[in-house]
């Protein structure tokens, strides 16, 4: 447990151990989440432009216009610090008539395979496949960030995977831009 004292101006100094743990630098923001009678403090990684609507809030695709984007629900942005599971849970599936599956095993008549990295599937009769693939790849990449082993020398990078793992990663992702981005993560 770490303590800090609030000054007369409402300021406090974040204890060094907490700053180091969150990798805080001067100017970084914090998010305070109130949970019943507790407050959770997180580093504010901010938001990024929605990968499906490109920050427009609406989706225009060939002859189809969705009044609001299924992935950001029209907000134009996605919180960067959301986990893959939080992203899956935050999408308004009923509103946009999208089915979501996160598979952790595959089976056929002969075998049962446990997957080290969950596989994301999105489907809809109303939303075009190309648009679903953009959202699915974003969520899939968040799962990869969670499950791939980090480099010991540089924790911001991932360990160089074997050829087999690279092939598995490429099977999980649909878009070539997503595959290229993920390959760039490795040390």
C-alpha positions in Angstrom: 0.0 0.0 0.0 1.2 3.5 -0.9 0.0 6.8 0.5 -0.1 10.4 -0.7 -1.3 13.6 1.0 -3.6 16.0 -0.8 -2.3 19.7 -0.7 -4.4 22.7 -0.1 -4.6 23.1 -3.9 -6.0 19.6 -4.3 -2.7 18.2 -5.7 -0.9 15.1 -4.6 2.4 13.5 -5.4 2.2 10.0 -6.8 4.6 7.8 -4.9 7.8 6.8 -6.8 7.1 3.1 -6.8 3.6 3.7 -8.3 5.1 6.1 -10.9 7.7 3.5 -11.9 5.1 0.8 -12.0 2.8 2.8 -14.3 5.9 4.2 -16.3 4.7 7.7 -15.6 6.6 10.7 -17.0 6.1 14.4 -16.5 2.9 15.5 -18.3 1.3 12.0 -18.3 -2.3 11.9 -17.3 -4.1 9.7 -14.8 -7.6 8.3 -14.9 -9.6 8.0 -11.7 -12.4 5.4 -11.8 -14.9 5.4 -9.0 -15.9 1.8 -8.1 -18.4 1.9 -5.2 -16.4 3.2 -2.2 -13.0 2.7 -3.9 -11.1 4.7 -6.6 -8.9 2.9 -9.2 -6.1 5.0 -10.6 -4.8 4.1 -14.1 -2.4 5.7 -16.6 -4.3 7.7 -19.2 -3.1 6.3 -22.5 -5.7 8.4 -24.2 -7.7 7.5 -27.2 -7.0 6.7 -30.9 -9.0 7.3 -34.0 -11.5 4.5 -34.6 -10.0 2.0 -37.1 -13.3 1.2 -38.7 -14.8 4.7 -39.4 -11.4 6.5 -39.5 -12.5 8.9 -36.8 -15.7 10.0 -38.7 -18.2 8.4 -36.4 -20.2 7.2 -39.4 -19.4 4.5 -41.9 -19.7 5.0 -45.7 -19.1 1.9 -47.7 -20.0 1.6 -51.3 -23.8 2.2 -51.3 -24.2 1.7 -47.6 -24.1 4.5 -45.0 -24.3 3.5 -41.3 -25.5 6.5 -39.2 -23.0 5.5 -36.6 -20.0 3.2 -36.6 -20.5 -0.2 -35.0 -17.0 -0.2 -33.5 -16.9 3.2 -31.7 -20.7 3.6 -31.7 -20.3 7.0 -33.3 -17.8 8.5 -30.8 -15.1 8.6 -33.5 -12.5 7.2 -31.1 -11.4 4.1 -29.1 -9.9 4.1 -25.7 -6.3 2.8 -26.0 -6.2 1.2 -22.6 -9.2 -1.1 -23.2 -8.4 -4.8 -23.2 -9.6 -7.1 -26.0 -12.3 -8.4 -23.7 -13.4 -4.9 -22.9 -13.6 -4.0 -26.6 -15.7 -7.1 -27.3 -18.0 -6.2 -24.5 -18.3 -2.5 -25.4 -19.6 -3.0 -29.0 -23.3 -2.6 -29.3 -23.9 -6.0 -30.8 -27.7 -5.9 -30.8 -27.9 -2.3 -32.1 -25.8 -3.2 -35.1 -27.0 -6.8 -35.5 -23.4 -8.3 -35.2 -22.6 -11.7 -33.9 -19.3 -11.9 -32.0 -17.3 -15.1 -31.1 -14.1 -15.5 -29.3 -12.8 -19.0 -29.8 -10.2 -20.6 -27.5 -10.3 -24.0 -29.0 -11.0 -25.6 -32.4 -12.1 -29.1 -33.1 -13.0 -31.3 -35.9 -14.1 -35.0 -36.1 -10.6 -36.1 -35.3 -9.0 -33.6 -33.0 -9.4 -30.9 -30.4 -6.9 -28.1 -30.4 -6.5 -25.5 -27.6 -5.5 -22.1 -29.0 -2.9 -20.2 -27.1 -4.3 -16.9 -28.5 -8.1 -16.5 -28.7 -9.5 -16.1 -32.2 -12.0 -13.3 -32.9 -14.8 -13.7 -35.3 -17.4 -11.1 -36.2 -20.4 -11.7 -38.5 -23.4 -9.8 -39.7 -26.0 -9.8 -42.5 -26.1 -6.0 -42.4 -22.5 -4.9 -42.0 -20.1 -5.7 -44.9 -17.4 -8.3 -44.2 -14.6 -5.7 -45.0 -15.8 -3.5 -42.2 -16.2 -6.4 -39.8 -12.6 -7.5 -40.6 -11.2 -4.1 -39.6 -12.8 -4.3 -36.1 -12.0 -8.0 -35.7 -8.3 -7.4 -36.5 -8.1 -4.5 -34.0 -9.5 -6.8 -31.3 -7.3 -9.7 -32.4 -4.2 -7.5 -32.2 -5.2 -6.6 -28.6 -5.3 -10.3 -27.8 -1.9 -10.7 -29.4 -0.5 -7.9 -27.2 -1.9 -9.8 -24.2 -0.7 -13.3 -25.0 2.6 -12.9 -27.0 5.7 -13.1 -24.8 7.6 -9.8 -24.3 11.3 -9.3 -24.9 13.5 -9.4 -21.9 15.8 -6.7 -23.2 13.0 -4.3 -24.4 9.6 -4.9 -22.7 7.9 -2.6 -25.2 8.7 -5.2 -27.9 7.8 -8.8 -28.3 10.1 -11.8 -28.5 10.9 -12.9 -32.1 8.5 -15.8 -32.7 9.2 -19.1 -34.5 8.1 -19.5 -38.1 5.1 -21.6 -36.8 3.9 -18.8 -34.5 4.2 -16.3 -37.3 2.1 -18.5 -39.5 -0.5 -18.8 -36.7 -0.5 -15.0 -36.2 -1.1 -14.5 -39.9 -4.0 -16.9 -39.8 -5.6 -15.0 -37.0 -5.4 -11.6 -38.8 -7.3 -10.9 -42.0 -5.9 -7.6 -43.4 -2.4 -7.2 -44.8 -2.0 -3.9 -43.0 -2.7 -5.6 -39.6 -0.2 -8.4 -40.4 2.5 -5.9 -41.3 1.9 -3.9 -38.2 2.2 -7.0 -36.0 5.4 -8.2 -37.7 6.9 -4.8 -36.8 6.3 -5.5 -33.0 9.0 -8.0 -32.8 12.6 -7.3 -31.7 
